[in-house]
Amino acid sequence: MKRRLPSLNALRAFEAAARLGRMSAAADELAVTHGAVSRQIRQLEDTLGVPLFGGSKARPALTDAGRALLPGLTDAFDRMEAAVRACVDSDGTTLDVSCLSTFLMRWLIPRLHRFNTANPDIDVRLRATDQTQANDRFDVLITVNETPDTAPAAMTQPLFDEWLGLVVAPSLLPQFQLAASPPGSALDLSSLPRLHTKTRRNAWAMWSALANQPAPASDRSIIEFEHYYYTLEAALAGLGACVSPWHLVADDVRSGRLLAPCGFHPSGYAYVAVWRRRSRKTDRFCAWLTAEAKAIAPPPQPPSGI
């Protein structure tokens, strides 16, 4: 059956302009002039017989027809790009890795030199994301599975379980406070400001239940940050206590920059690696990830009586 489609260039011009919100941004992405994008969109509108953009030239807005057309085009071009990559670059040298921003900065990057040394023919391209969408472009996605008891999908590699603990700078929790706590008593955290992370608002409640410890009083100072990375930096600076996964603070706890007076407890979450299709580079990277995950030292136990 013969396909009856408008010009592919016109469809590309419209999709880029609608997705990016500006003709100039579409022109930059497509490496053409602003005028070329405008002409292609006008040609598409003439072919379809409906306007796709309304409003002024300075502030173009999608019409109902434009909004209806955009999702299908974006999905189609994503599929076309994936098909081309699978055909001509099925085992190329670039590996796109996507993961949570704090995991990227505090766990993956400090270890990545070992993979680069062992695999000089693979160029790892990192992307930080906190809400990866299904149509994001990646070869390997490192993410959190909140239901680890379920059987992993065929294209998922389990890495390690998450352990949660309260951490605080030594200046806010002198050692004599631990020594003065009677055996079996709860640690008095009432004087500690709480550091929160917007991306994980349930961290304190989860830790309190896991550790059987009362959280700091609700009327104490609460400081909230956009990402875990900022929260951990604030804890290191002595601004308050925070709840953190062990793998993000292991080096700081071992060095004494942070104290973990109540130890760490399994949260029920697990980190996994997900890939879209197997290749030599994804196999090698996931094998390396698994080895690095197995090498993580277990968290310390809390002091006796805490």
Buried (B, 14 or more C-beta within 10 A) or exposed (E): EEEEEBEEBBBBBBBBBBBBEBBEBBBBBBEBEBEBBBBBBBBBBEEBEBBBBEEEEEEBEBBEBBEEBBEEBBEEBBEEEBEEBEEEEEEBEEBBBBBBBBBBBBBBEEEBEEBEEEBEEBEBEBBBBBEBEEEEEBBBBBBBBEEBEEEEEEBBBBBBBBBBBBBBBEEBBEEEEBEEBEEEEEBEBEEBBBBBBEBBEEBBEBBBEBBEBEBBEEEBEEBEBEBBBBBBEBBBEEBBBBBBBBBBBBEBBEEEBBBBBBBBBBBBBBBBBBBBEEBEBBEBBBEBBBEBBEEBEEBBEBBEEB
